[in-house]
């Protein structure tokens, strides 16, 4: 073989760089307990106001919170948080978010614009790359929650975020009571379901107004639409926030209403919403250990070819699915399953459906490892080709060594 054939091509170099960046992104996201994507089916429903007040309310609960604004064409977070004119600093090739409090960090596309009046004229691929860079390069550190203010609709930006953030993540969908908004939000719920993105719940904003003169509730846009949609789509209803003129002035002055209007109906409603979020998700996005079931058992998968561990998990003939008790060091059950046709993303989802928490593999590409991680599956790659029973026994006795991950794909 000639030297020229050994030299890396421009495409292979680009692919290697992409894999390395994917790992950086995965590592960054792994330090975040839970990602909350704040979505809406249409503009003008108060999504950014909800995102800002949700983030600061979580921080007021003592949680470590990040607020990321990826509404490329209408970044409102700098104004709502009183951070207009701020710019992030850099250190060691990382973007440092603006710290609003000890446990609240903020990053926005708006910070990157030289002039607030400058229009952002970007096509889809550029928007995807900017969002990816934000998620990969912003040094959030360890967070309990990352609240992401996405633009309205089901286009490039929310799709990019949903695909890139990894697990655990869920959506908070904001609507107003009128039928027109409800119809658009119905599509947002469908968008989440098509991406297997759990819906943490629906928030009905502008849900009636308390008259300042007679204290009677006025239903300017109707009522109950959010609750009806939540029941129809079988997703939780997080709560309703009434219209309050003070909310508008608080946003314009850069002070979230949960602080400026503490004790008001709006702030009380947001407190109830945060309580429901924490009940549905957990105080820090807490989950069971990915590799273990609720009763402490572990389901592991071993890709096989010719009855032994396959050198590349995507080329295997069967999967040995073995349930073990790590505490007792015993095998509970074994089964052999034939996997579906190997296509990008299919095997990770299929293995997650089987309840697998760990894969023991020979060689495995970085992209496959990322997809498995996003599905809550740990990977032990670079393992010697042997029969599955011997590998499981070695694992249970802490004697399973992983060598170099050589992918023969």
TORKOL-4160 file (C-alpha; in steps of 0.2 Angstrom, whole numbers, padded with zeros to 4 digits, m for minus):
409
<pt num="1" X="0000" Y="0000" Z="0000"/>
<pt num="2" X="0007" Y="0017" Z="m0005"/>
<pt num="3" X="0011" Y="0031" Z="0008"/>
<pt num="4" X="m0003" Y="0041" Z="m0001"/>
<pt num="5" X="m0016" Y="0029" Z="0004"/>
<pt num="6" X="m0010" Y="0030" Z="0023"/>
<pt num="7" X="m0012" Y="0049" Z="0023"/>
<pt num="8" X="m0028" Y="0055" Z="0031"/>
<pt num="9" X="m0040" Y="0063" Z="0019"/>
<pt num="10" X="m0048" Y="0080" Z="0022"/>
<pt num="11" X="m0065" Y="0071" Z="0025"/>
<pt num="12" X="m0057" Y="0059" Z="0038"/>
<pt num="13" X="m0049" Y="0073" Z="0047"/>
<pt num="14" X="m0065" Y="0082" Z="0047"/>
<pt num="15" X="m0074" Y="0067" Z="0054"/>
<pt num="16" X="m0061" Y="0064" Z="0068"/>
<pt num="17" X="m0063" Y="0083" Z="0073"/>
<pt num="18" X="m0082" Y="0081" Z="0073"/>
<pt num="19" X="m0081" Y="0065" Z="0084"/>
<pt num="20" X="m0070" Y="0074" Z="0096"/>
<pt num="21" X="m0082" Y="0089" Z="0097"/>
<pt num="22" X="m0096" Y="0077" Z="0100"/>
<pt num="23" X="m0087" Y="0069" Z="0115"/>
<pt num="24" X="m0084" Y="0087" Z="0122"/>
<pt num="25" X="m0102" Y="0091" Z="0120"/>
<pt num="26" X="m0107" Y="0074" Z="0128"/>
<pt num="27" X="m0095" Y="0077" Z="0143"/>
<pt num="28" X="m0102" Y="0095" Z="0145"/>
<pt num="29" X="m0120" Y="0089" Z="0146"/>
<pt num="30" X="m0115" Y="0075" Z="0158"/>
<pt num="31" X="m0112" Y="0088" Z="0172"/>
<pt num="32" X="m0130" Y="0094" Z="0170"/>
<pt num="33" X="m0143" Y="0085" Z="0181"/>
<pt num="34" X="m0158" Y="0089" Z="0169"/>
<pt num="35" X="m0162" Y="0100" Z="0154"/>
<pt num="36" X="m0178" Y="0109" Z="0153"/>
<pt num="37" X="m0183" Y="0115" Z="0135"/>
<pt num="38" X="m0196" Y="0129" Z="0136"/>
<pt num="39" X="m0206" Y="0128" Z="0120"/>
<pt num="40" X="m0221" Y="0135" Z="0112"/>
<pt num="41" X="m0231" Y="0132" Z="0096"/>
<pt num="42" X="m0232" Y="0150" Z="0092"/>
<pt num="43" X="m0224" Y="0167" Z="0097"/>
<pt num="44" X="m0232" Y="0180" Z="0108"/>
<pt num="45" X="m0237" Y="0168" Z="0122"/>
<pt num="46" X="m0224" Y="0174" Z="0135"/>
<pt num="47" X="m0212" Y="0159" Z="0133"/>
<pt num="48" X="m0196" Y="0169" Z="0137"/>
<pt num="49" X="m0204" Y="0177" Z="0152"/>
<pt num="50" X="m0209" Y="0160" Z="0158"/>
<pt num="51" X="m0192" Y="0153" Z="0155"/>
<pt num="52" X="m0183" Y="0167" Z="0164"/>
<pt num="53" X="m0195" Y="0166" Z="0179"/>
<pt num="54" X="m0194" Y="0147" Z="0179"/>
<pt num="55" X="m0175" Y="0148" Z="0180"/>
<pt num="56" X="m0174" Y="0161" Z="0194"/>
<pt num="57" X="m0187" Y="0152" Z="0204"/>
<pt num="58" X="m0177" Y="0136" Z="0203"/>
<pt num="59" X="m0162" Y="0145" Z="0209"/>
<pt num="60" X="m0172" Y="0153" Z="0223"/>
<pt num="61" X="m0175" Y="0135" Z="0229"/>
<pt num="62" X="m0156" Y="0133" Z="0231"/>
<pt num="63" X="m0153" Y="0124" Z="0215"/>
<pt num="64" X="m0139" Y="0127" Z="0204"/>
<pt num="65" X="m0146" Y="0133" Z="0187"/>
<pt num="66" X="m0141" Y="0139" Z="0170"/>
<pt num="67" X="m0152" Y="0149" Z="0158"/>
<pt num="68" X="m0148" Y="0147" Z="0140"/>
<pt num="69" X="m0156" Y="0158" Z="0127"/>
<pt num="70" X="m0156" Y="0151" Z="0109"/>
<pt num="71" X="m0170" Y="0161" Z="0102"/>
<pt num="72" X="m0158" Y="0166" Z="0088"/>
<pt num="73" X="m0170" Y="0179" Z="0080"/>
<pt num="74" X="m0178" Y="0186" Z="0096"/>
<pt num="75" X="m0166" Y="0184" Z="0111"/>
<pt num="76" X="m0176" Y="0192" Z="0125"/>
<pt num="77" X="m0167" Y="0185" Z="0140"/>
<pt num="78" X="m0154" Y="0199" Z="0142"/>
<pt num="79" X="m0168" Y="0212" Z="0143"/>
<pt num="80" X="m0179" Y="0201" Z="0155"/>
<pt num="81" X="m0164" Y="0197" Z="0167"/>
<pt num="82" X="m0157" Y="0215" Z="0167"/>
<pt num="83" X="m0141" Y="0210" Z="0157"/>
<pt num="84" X="m0143" Y="0221" Z="0142"/>
<pt num="85" X="m0125" Y="0226" Z="0136"/>
<pt num="86" X="m0117" Y="0211" Z="0145"/>
<pt num="87" X="m0104" Y="0201" Z="0135"/>
<pt num="88" X="m0097" Y="0183" Z="0140"/>
<pt num="89" X="m0079" Y="0182" Z="0143"/>
<pt num="90" X="m0067" Y="0167" Z="0138"/>
<pt num="91" X="m0054" Y="0157" Z="0146"/>
<pt num="92" X="m0045" Y="0142" Z="0140"/>
<pt num="93" X="m0056" Y="0142" Z="0124"/>
<pt num="94" X="m0072" Y="0141" Z="0134"/>
<pt num="95" X="m0086" Y="0153" Z="0135"/>
<pt num="96" X="m0090" Y="0159" Z="0153"/>
<pt num="97" X="m0108" Y="0163" Z="0156"/>
<pt num="98" X="m0114" Y="0178" Z="0164"/>
<pt num="99" X="m0116" Y="0175" Z="0183"/>
<pt num="100" X="m0132" Y="0183" Z="0189"/>
<pt num="101" X="m0131" Y="0175" Z="0206"/>
<pt num="102" X="m0120" Y="0162" Z="0215"/>
<pt num="103" X="m0131" Y="0148" Z="0208"/>
<pt num="104" X="m0138" Y="0156" Z="0192"/>
<pt num="105" X="m0128" Y="0158" Z="0176"/>
<pt num="106" X="m0135" Y="0165" Z="0160"/>
<pt num="107" X="m0130" Y="0164" Z="0141"/>
<pt num="108" X="m0139" Y="0171" Z="0127"/>
<pt num="109" X="m0136" Y="0174" Z="0108"/>
<pt num="110" X="m0140" Y="0192" Z="0112"/>
<pt num="111" X="m0124" Y="0193" Z="0121"/>
<pt num="112" X="m0114" Y="0190" Z="0105"/>
<pt num="113" X="m0122" Y="0204" Z="0095"/>
<pt num="114" X="m0113" Y="0220" Z="0094"/>
<pt num="115" X="m0129" Y="0230" Z="0093"/>
<pt num="116" X="m0146" Y="0225" Z="0100"/>
<pt num="117" X="m0153" Y="0232" Z="0083"/>
<pt num="118" X="m0143" Y="0221" Z="0072"/>
<pt num="119" X="m0154" Y="0208" Z="0063"/>
<pt num="120" X="m0148" Y="0190" Z="0064"/>
<pt num="121" X="m0149" Y="0183" Z="0046"/>
<pt num="122" X="m0144" Y="0165" Z="0047"/>
<pt num="123" X="m0149" Y="0149" Z="0038"/>
<pt num="124" X="m0153" Y="0133" Z="0046"/>
<pt num="125" X="m0135" Y="0125" Z="0046"/>
<pt num="126" X="m0127" Y="0141" Z="0054"/>
<pt num="127" X="m0141" Y="0141" Z="0068"/>
<pt num="128" X="m0138" Y="0123" Z="0071"/>
<pt num="129" X="m0119" Y="0126" Z="0073"/>
<pt num="130" X="m0121" Y="0141" Z="0084"/>
<pt num="131" X="m0132" Y="0131" Z="0096"/>
<pt num="132" X="m0120" Y="0116" Z="0096"/>
<pt num="133" X="m0106" Y="0128" Z="0100"/>
<pt num="134" X="m0116" Y="0135" Z="0114"/>
<pt num="135" X="m0119" Y="0118" Z="0121"/>
<pt num="136" X="m0101" Y="0112" Z="0119"/>
<pt num="137" X="m0091" Y="0127" Z="0123"/>
<pt num="138" X="m0101" Y="0136" Z="0137"/>
<pt num="139" X="m0092" Y="0132" Z="0154"/>
<pt num="140" X="m0108" Y="0129" Z="0164"/>
<pt num="141" X="m0099" Y="0118" Z="0177"/>
<pt num="142" X="m0111" Y="0106" Z="0187"/>
<pt num="143" X="m0129" Y="0112" Z="0186"/>
<pt num="144" X="m0145" Y="0104" Z="0194"/>
<pt num="145" X="m0155" Y="0112" Z="0179"/>
<pt num="146" X="m0152" Y="0120" Z="0163"/>
<pt num="147" X="m0167" Y="0130" Z="0157"/>
<pt num="148" X="m0166" Y="0133" Z="0138"/>
<pt num="149" X="m0177" Y="0146" Z="0130"/>
<pt num="150" X="m0180" Y="0140" Z="0113"/>
<pt num="151" X="m0189" Y="0150" Z="0099"/>
<pt num="152" X="m0207" Y="0147" Z="0095"/>
<pt num="153" X="m0212" Y="0133" Z="0083"/>
<pt num="154" X="m0205" Y="0116" Z="0078"/>
<pt num="155" X="m0191" Y="0122" Z="0067"/>
<pt num="156" X="m0172" Y="0121" Z="0066"/>
<pt num="157" X="m0168" Y="0128" Z="0084"/>
<pt num="158" X="m0179" Y="0118" Z="0095"/>
<pt num="159" X="m0175" Y="0103" Z="0084"/>
<pt num="160" X="m0156" Y="0106" Z="0086"/>
<pt num="161" X="m0158" Y="0108" Z="0105"/>
<pt num="162" X="m0168" Y="0092" Z="0107"/>
<pt num="163" X="m0156" Y="0082" Z="0097"/>
<pt num="164" X="m0140" Y="0089" Z="0105"/>
<pt num="165" X="m0143" Y="0090" Z="0124"/>
<pt num="166" X="m0144" Y="0072" Z="0128"/>
<pt num="167" X="m0153" Y="0064" Z="0142"/>
<pt num="168" X="m0161" Y="0067" Z="0154"/>
<pt num="169" X="m0171" Y="0081" Z="0146"/>
<pt num="170" X="m0189" Y="0086" Z="0145"/>
<pt num="171" X="m0200" Y="0100" Z="0138"/>
<pt num="172" X="m0210" Y="0113" Z="0146"/>
<pt num="173" X="m0223" Y="0119" Z="0134"/>
<pt num="174" X="m0231" Y="0137" Z="0136"/>
<pt num="175" X="m0248" Y="0141" Z="0128"/>
<pt num="176" X="m0262" Y="0154" Z="0131"/>
<pt num="177" X="m0280" Y="0149" Z="0133"/>
<pt num="178" X="m0287" Y="0154" Z="0115"/>
<pt num="179" X="m0290" Y="0140" Z="0103"/>
<pt num="180" X="m0278" Y="0147" Z="0090"/>
<pt num="181" X="m0263" Y="0145" Z="0102"/>
<pt num="182" X="m0269" Y="0128" Z="0108"/>
<pt num="183" X="m0269" Y="0121" Z="0090"/>
<pt num="184" X="m0251" Y="0126" Z="0088"/>
<pt num="185" X="m0246" Y="0119" Z="0105"/>
<pt num="186" X="m0254" Y="0103" Z="0100"/>
<pt num="187" X="m0241" Y="0102" Z="0086"/>
<pt num="188" X="m0227" Y="0105" Z="0099"/>
<pt num="189" X="m0233" Y="0090" Z="0109"/>
<pt num="190" X="m0233" Y="0080" Z="0094"/>
<pt num="191" X="m0215" Y="0087" Z="0090"/>
<pt num="192" X="m0209" Y="0081" Z="0107"/>
<pt num="193" X="m0217" Y="0064" Z="0105"/>
<pt num="194" X="m0209" Y="0061" Z="0088"/>
<pt num="195" X="m0192" Y="0065" Z="0096"/>
<pt num="196" X="m0195" Y="0054" Z="0111"/>
<pt num="197" X="m0193" Y="0070" Z="0122"/>
<pt num="198" X="m0203" Y="0068" Z="0138"/>
<pt num="199" X="m0216" Y="0083" Z="0141"/>
<pt num="200" X="m0214" Y="0089" Z="0159"/>
<pt num="201" X="m0230" Y="0098" Z="0157"/>
<pt num="202" X="m0240" Y="0113" Z="0150"/>
<pt num="203" X="m0241" Y="0130" Z="0157"/>
<pt num="204" X="m0256" Y="0141" Z="0152"/>
<pt num="205" X="m0250" Y="0159" Z="0152"/>
<pt num="206" X="m0261" Y="0175" Z="0152"/>
<pt num="207" X="m0274" Y="0164" Z="0160"/>
<pt num="208" X="m0287" Y="0177" Z="0165"/>
<pt num="209" X="m0284" Y="0193" Z="0174"/>
<pt num="210" X="m0289" Y="0199" Z="0191"/>
<pt num="211" X="m0297" Y="0216" Z="0189"/>
<pt num="212" X="m0288" Y="0229" Z="0200"/>
<pt num="213" X="m0304" Y="0238" Z="0204"/>
<pt num="214" X="m0317" Y="0224" Z="0208"/>
<pt num="215" X="m0305" Y="0209" Z="0211"/>
<pt num="216" X="m0316" Y="0199" Z="0199"/>
<pt num="217" X="m0307" Y="0187" Z="0187"/>
<pt num="218" X="m0309" Y="0193" Z="0169"/>
<pt num="219" X="m0306" Y="0179" Z="0156"/>
<pt num="220" X="m0299" Y="0189" Z="0142"/>
<pt num="221" X="m0294" Y="0174" Z="0131"/>
<pt num="222" X="m0305" Y="0161" Z="0138"/>
<pt num="223" X="m0299" Y="0148" Z="0150"/>
<pt num="224" X="m0296" Y="0130" Z="0152"/>
<pt num="225" X="m0288" Y="0127" Z="0135"/>
<pt num="226" X="m0271" Y="0122" Z="0143"/>
<pt num="227" X="m0279" Y="0109" Z="0155"/>
<pt num="228" X="m0290" Y="0102" Z="0141"/>
<pt num="229" X="m0275" Y="0100" Z="0129"/>
<pt num="230" X="m0265" Y="0092" Z="0143"/>
<pt num="231" X="m0279" Y="0079" Z="0146"/>
<pt num="232" X="m0281" Y="0076" Z="0127"/>
<pt num="233" X="m0262" Y="0074" Z="0125"/>
<pt num="234" X="m0260" Y="0064" Z="0141"/>
<pt num="235" X="m0246" Y="0076" Z="0148"/>
<pt num="236" X="m0246" Y="0085" Z="0165"/>
<pt num="237" X="m0253" Y="0102" Z="0168"/>
<pt num="238" X="m0241" Y="0112" Z="0178"/>
<pt num="239" X="m0251" Y="0127" Z="0181"/>
<pt num="240" X="m0259" Y="0144" Z="0175"/>
<pt num="241" X="m0251" Y="0161" Z="0176"/>
<pt num="242" X="m0264" Y="0176" Z="0176"/>
<pt num="243" X="m0261" Y="0192" Z="0166"/>
<pt num="244" X="m0254" Y="0205" Z="0177"/>
<pt num="245" X="m0248" Y="0223" Z="0170"/>
<pt num="246" X="m0234" Y="0222" Z="0183"/>
<pt num="247" X="m0227" Y="0207" Z="0174"/>
<pt num="248" X="m0224" Y="0218" Z="0159"/>
<pt num="249" X="m0216" Y="0232" Z="0168"/>
<pt num="250" X="m0205" Y="0220" Z="0178"/>
<pt num="251" X="m0198" Y="0212" Z="0162"/>
<pt num="252" X="m0195" Y="0229" Z="0154"/>
<pt num="253" X="m0185" Y="0234" Z="0169"/>
<pt num="254" X="m0175" Y="0218" Z="0169"/>
<pt num="255" X="m0182" Y="0211" Z="0186"/>
<pt num="256" X="m0191" Y="0194" Z="0184"/>
<pt num="257" X="m0208" Y="0196" Z="0192"/>
<pt num="258" X="m0206" Y="0182" Z="0204"/>
<pt num="259" X="m0194" Y="0194" Z="0213"/>
<pt num="260" X="m0202" Y="0211" Z="0209"/>
<pt num="261" X="m0220" Y="0205" Z="0213"/>
<pt num="262" X="m0217" Y="0192" Z="0226"/>
<pt num="263" X="m0233" Y="0187" Z="0234"/>
<pt num="264" X="m0243" Y="0192" Z="0219"/>
<pt num="265" X="m0255" Y="0180" Z="0210"/>
<pt num="266" X="m0242" Y="0178" Z="0196"/>
<pt num="267" X="m0228" Y="0175" Z="0208"/>
<pt num="268" X="m0239" Y="0163" Z="0218"/>
<pt num="269" X="m0244" Y="0153" Z="0202"/>
<pt num="270" X="m0226" Y="0152" Z="0196"/>
<pt num="271" X="m0221" Y="0145" Z="0214"/>
<pt num="272" X="m0234" Y="0131" Z="0211"/>
<pt num="273" X="m0228" Y="0128" Z="0194"/>
<pt num="274" X="m0210" Y="0125" Z="0201"/>
<pt num="275" X="m0217" Y="0114" Z="0214"/>
<pt num="276" X="m0225" Y="0103" Z="0201"/>
<pt num="277" X="m0209" Y="0103" Z="0190"/>
<pt num="278" X="m0199" Y="0097" Z="0205"/>
<pt num="279" X="m0212" Y="0084" Z="0209"/>
<pt num="280" X="m0212" Y="0077" Z="0192"/>
<pt num="281" X="m0194" Y="0077" Z="0188"/>
<pt num="282" X="m0185" Y="0078" Z="0205"/>
<pt num="283" X="m0175" Y="0092" Z="0214"/>
<pt num="284" X="m0160" Y="0090" Z="0204"/>
<pt num="285" X="m0166" Y="0080" Z="0189"/>
<pt num="286" X="m0162" Y="0065" Z="0200"/>
<pt num="287" X="m0165" Y="0047" Z="0192"/>
<pt num="288" X="m0161" Y="0030" Z="0196"/>
<pt num="289" X="m0143" Y="0024" Z="0192"/>
<pt num="290" X="m0144" Y="0021" Z="0173"/>
<pt num="291" X="m0137" Y="0004" Z="0174"/>
<pt num="292" X="m0148" Y="m0003" Z="0188"/>
<pt num="293" X="m0167" Y="m0006" Z="0189"/>
<pt num="294" X="m0177" Y="0000" Z="0204"/>
<pt num="295" X="m0174" Y="m0016" Z="0213"/>
<pt num="296" X="m0155" Y="m0015" Z="0211"/>
<pt num="297" X="m0154" Y="m0028" Z="0197"/>
<pt num="298" X="m0144" Y="m0024" Z="0181"/>
<pt num="299" X="m0148" Y="m0029" Z="0163"/>
<pt num="300" X="m0133" Y="m0030" Z="0152"/>
<pt num="301" X="m0131" Y="m0033" Z="0134"/>
<pt num="302" X="m0117" Y="m0042" Z="0125"/>
<pt num="303" X="m0116" Y="m0042" Z="0106"/>
<pt num="304" X="m0112" Y="m0059" Z="0099"/>
<pt num="305" X="m0105" Y="m0066" Z="0083"/>
<pt num="306" X="m0102" Y="m0085" Z="0082"/>
<pt num="307" X="m0107" Y="m0087" Z="0100"/>
<pt num="308" X="m0093" Y="m0075" Z="0106"/>
<pt num="309" X="m0092" Y="m0056" Z="0109"/>
<pt num="310" X="m0092" Y="m0047" Z="0093"/>
<pt num="311" X="m0078" Y="m0036" Z="0089"/>
<pt num="312" X="m0090" Y="m0022" Z="0083"/>
<pt num="313" X="m0107" Y="m0021" Z="0092"/>
<pt num="314" X="m0116" Y="m0015" Z="0076"/>
<pt num="315" X="m0111" Y="m0031" Z="0066"/>
<pt num="316" X="m0117" Y="m0043" Z="0079"/>
<pt num="317" X="m0129" Y="m0058" Z="0075"/>
<pt num="318" X="m0137" Y="m0058" Z="0092"/>
<pt num="319" X="m0137" Y="m0049" Z="0109"/>
<pt num="320" X="m0136" Y="m0059" Z="0125"/>
<pt num="321" X="m0147" Y="m0050" Z="0137"/>
<pt num="322" X="m0141" Y="m0055" Z="0155"/>
<pt num="323" X="m0150" Y="m0049" Z="0171"/>
<pt num="324" X="m0138" Y="m0050" Z="0186"/>
<pt num="325" X="m0138" Y="m0045" Z="0204"/>
<pt num="326" X="m0122" Y="m0035" Z="0207"/>
<pt num="327" X="m0124" Y="m0036" Z="0226"/>
<pt num="328" X="m0126" Y="m0055" Z="0226"/>
<pt num="329" X="m0114" Y="m0057" Z="0211"/>
<pt num="330" X="m0127" Y="m0069" Z="0203"/>
<pt num="331" X="m0135" Y="m0071" Z="0186"/>
<pt num="332" X="m0154" Y="m0070" Z="0187"/>
<pt num="333" X="m0158" Y="m0073" Z="0169"/>
<pt num="334" X="m0151" Y="m0075" Z="0151"/>
<pt num="335" X="m0159" Y="m0073" Z="0134"/>
<pt num="336" X="m0153" Y="m0072" Z="0116"/>
<pt num="337" X="m0162" Y="m0058" Z="0105"/>
<pt num="338" X="m0160" Y="m0055" Z="0087"/>
<pt num="339" X="m0158" Y="m0036" Z="0084"/>
<pt num="340" X="m0167" Y="m0025" Z="0071"/>
<pt num="341" X="m0158" Y="m0021" Z="0055"/>
<pt num="342" X="m0143" Y="m0010" Z="0060"/>
<pt num="343" X="m0146" Y="0008" Z="0055"/>
<pt num="344" X="m0140" Y="0024" Z="0064"/>
<pt num="345" X="m0149" Y="0026" Z="0081"/>
<pt num="346" X="m0160" Y="0010" Z="0079"/>
<pt num="347" X="m0149" Y="m0001" Z="0091"/>
<pt num="348" X="m0148" Y="0012" Z="0105"/>
<pt num="349" X="m0167" Y="0014" Z="0106"/>
<pt num="350" X="m0170" Y="m0004" Z="0104"/>
<pt num="351" X="m0158" Y="m0009" Z="0118"/>
<pt num="352" X="m0166" Y="0005" Z="0129"/>
<pt num="353" X="m0183" Y="m0003" Z="0126"/>
<pt num="354" X="m0176" Y="m0020" Z="0132"/>
<pt num="355" X="m0171" Y="m0011" Z="0149"/>
<pt num="356" X="m0153" Y="m0013" Z="0146"/>
<pt num="357" X="m0142" Y="m0002" Z="0157"/>
<pt num="358" X="m0124" Y="m0008" Z="0152"/>
<pt num="359" X="m0116" Y="m0014" Z="0136"/>
<pt num="360" X="m0100" Y="m0024" Z="0136"/>
<pt num="361" X="m0092" Y="m0023" Z="0119"/>
<pt num="362" X="m0077" Y="m0026" Z="0109"/>
<pt num="363" X="m0075" Y="m0011" Z="0097"/>
<pt num="364" X="m0087" Y="0003" Z="0096"/>
<pt num="365" X="m0087" Y="0020" Z="0087"/>
<pt num="366" X="m0088" Y="0036" Z="0097"/>
<pt num="367" X="m0105" Y="0041" Z="0089"/>
<pt num="368" X="m0113" Y="0025" Z="0094"/>
<pt num="369" X="m0106" Y="0027" Z="0112"/>
<pt num="370" X="m0114" Y="0045" Z="0112"/>
<pt num="371" X="m0131" Y="0038" Z="0106"/>
<pt num="372" X="m0131" Y="0024" Z="0119"/>
<pt num="373" X="m0127" Y="0037" Z="0133"/>
<pt num="374" X="m0141" Y="0048" Z="0127"/>
<pt num="375" X="m0152" Y="0033" Z="0130"/>
<pt num="376" X="m0146" Y="0030" Z="0147"/>
<pt num="377" X="m0135" Y="0015" Z="0143"/>
<pt num="378" X="m0117" Y="0014" Z="0150"/>
<pt num="379" X="m0103" Y="0007" Z="0139"/>
<pt num="380" X="m0088" Y="m0004" Z="0143"/>
<pt num="381" X="m0079" Y="m0006" Z="0126"/>
<pt num="382" X="m0062" Y="m0014" Z="0122"/>
<pt num="383" X="m0066" Y="m0030" Z="0130"/>
<pt num="384" X="m0057" Y="m0046" Z="0124"/>
<pt num="385" X="m0067" Y="m0058" Z="0113"/>
<pt num="386" X="m0074" Y="m0072" Z="0124"/>
<pt num="387" X="m0089" Y="m0082" Z="0127"/>
<pt num="388" X="m0103" Y="m0071" Z="0136"/>
<pt num="389" X="m0104" Y="m0081" Z="0152"/>
<pt num="390" X="m0085" Y="m0079" Z="0155"/>
<pt num="391" X="m0087" Y="m0060" Z="0153"/>
<pt num="392" X="m0102" Y="m0059" Z="0164"/>
<pt num="393" X="m0093" Y="m0069" Z="0178"/>
<pt num="394" X="m0078" Y="m0058" Z="0176"/>
<pt num="395" X="m0088" Y="m0042" Z="0177"/>
<pt num="396" X="m0097" Y="m0048" Z="0193"/>
<pt num="397" X="m0081" Y="m0052" Z="0201"/>
<pt num="398" X="m0073" Y="m0035" Z="0196"/>
<pt num="399" X="m0061" Y="m0044" Z="0185"/>
<pt num="400" X="m0066" Y="m0038" Z="0168"/>
<pt num="401" X="m0053" Y="m0028" Z="0160"/>
<pt num="402" X="m0056" Y="m0016" Z="0145"/>
<pt num="403" X="m0042" Y="m0014" Z="0133"/>
<pt num="404" X="m0040" Y="m0003" Z="0118"/>
<pt num="405" X="m0057" Y="0001" Z="0109"/>
<pt num="406" X="m0052" Y="m0005" Z="0092"/>
<pt num="407" X="m0067" Y="m0002" Z="0080"/>
<pt num="408" X="m0066" Y="m0013" Z="0065"/>
<pt num="409" X="m0081" Y="m0004" Z="0056"/>
